Amino acid sequence: MLYILTWVAIISGGLLILLMLLSLIGGLELDIEVGSTDVESDAGGIGLIKGLLTFLSIGSWVMKVTLATSSNPIMSLFIGLISGIVAFFLLNYLFKLLLKNESNVNWHMDDALFQIGEVYLKIPAKDGSGIITLDINGTPRELKAKSVKNKEIPTGAKIMVVSTEGEYALVETHNNSITI
């Protein structure tokens, strides 16, 4: 029994390490995702295959150690199952922590609609554009902007994007912002 547990732990641990290295270093994701559970790999989770390998590897190592030190196989099985489950959730938490600063760099101009931002370079009243800054998908962006009401909007004024036109955001002052 100890011999089988040793080989299960070695093979599953080796495959787990290989998959982790491929996904962390090379960005290669060879995992299966299950619906919208907490183990989704695109949410920073470890995925189904890595979770199963973690459970098997840690659970079998702990079961092997407890079998070698104790004569009660039921207690060893129970401790092995609990340790495999704990290892799975711990690794899932660590992956989420590691990948929490990952950001989506893909965005579209329509993502700026109805966002509140600030004027970086003043927006002239007519026939010209300024630059605004606002957060799109959690990332600060600078966009070319034109005034909707043909009024000059000074630097530092709060604005809201009400429409888009090509590469320009059409803005108006937001609530109590001052316009000149």
Beta strands, then each sheet from edge to edge (+ up, - down):
strand 1: 116-121
strand 2: 130-136
strand 3: 139-147
strand 4: 158-165
strand 5: 168-173
sheet 1: 1+ 2- 3+ 5+ 4- 1+
end
